[in-house]
Amino acid sequence: MQFLDTNIFLRILTADDPIRTARCQLLFEQIERGEVAATTSEAIVTEIAYVLGSKRWYNLPPPRVADRMRRVLSLPNLRLPNLQVYFRALDIFEVTNGLDFEDAVAAAYVETQHLDGIYSYDRGLDRVPGVSRIEP
């Protein structure tokens, strides 16, 4: 089992380096065929969303970030704990104007784990239907 870092996903999602993009494409094809076992983490998924949406790097709007990320997270044979949480977070992120992806992940955990609410001072979470924000 191999761990995939953020920059490997970014090469596929942005194609900004032709040589590395081609190498990563071959790797992803091997993963898809089951020839390479691969995994990643929530931190990496969150960093991908941050970099794609950041004005400093790619400045993509949330719907484009979500679309690109869904494609790579749907890769057959990519092992990712709590995959449904990430897909739900992408849905929330895509439609909740101004909500950071990290907050969308937190909201997705509240929903998917059927929690009573989230302790937070982040008022952006108030825009997520069904998620109760509680200030301590």
Rosetta blueprint (number, residue, H / E / L):
1 M L
2 Q E
3 F E
4 L L
5 D L
6 T H
7 N H
8 I H
9 F H
10 L H
11 R H
12 I H
13 L H
14 T H
15 A L
16 D L
17 D L
18 P H
19 I H
20 R H
21 T H
22 A H
23 R H
24 C H
25 Q H
26 L H
27 L H
28 F H
29 E H
30 Q H
31 I H
32 E H
33 R L
34 G L
35 E L
36 V L
37 A L
38 A E
39 T E
40 T L
41 S L
42 E H
43 A H
44 I H
45 V H
46 T H
47 E H
48 I H
49 A H
50 Y H
51 V H
52 L H
53 G H
54 S L
55 K L
56 R L
57 W L
58 Y L
59 N L
60 L L
61 P L
62 P H
63 P H
64 R H
65 V H
66 A H
67 D H
68 R H
69 M H
70 R H
71 R H
72 V H
73 L H
74 S L
75 L L
76 P L
77 N L
78 L E
79 R E
80 L L
81 P L
82 N L
83 L H
84 Q H
85 V H
86 Y H
87 F H
88 R H
89 A H
90 L H
91 D H
92 I H
93 F H
94 E H
95 V H
96 T L
97 N L
98 G L
99 L L
100 D L
101 F H
102 E H
103 D H
104 A H
105 V H
106 A H
107 A H
108 A H
109 Y H
110 V H
111 E H
112 T H
113 Q L
114 H L
115 L L
116 D L
117 G L
118 I E
119 Y E
120 S L
121 Y L
122 D L
123 R H
124 G H
125 L H
126 D H
127 R H
128 V L
129 P L
130 G L
131 V L
132 S L
133 R E
134 I E
135 E L
136 P L
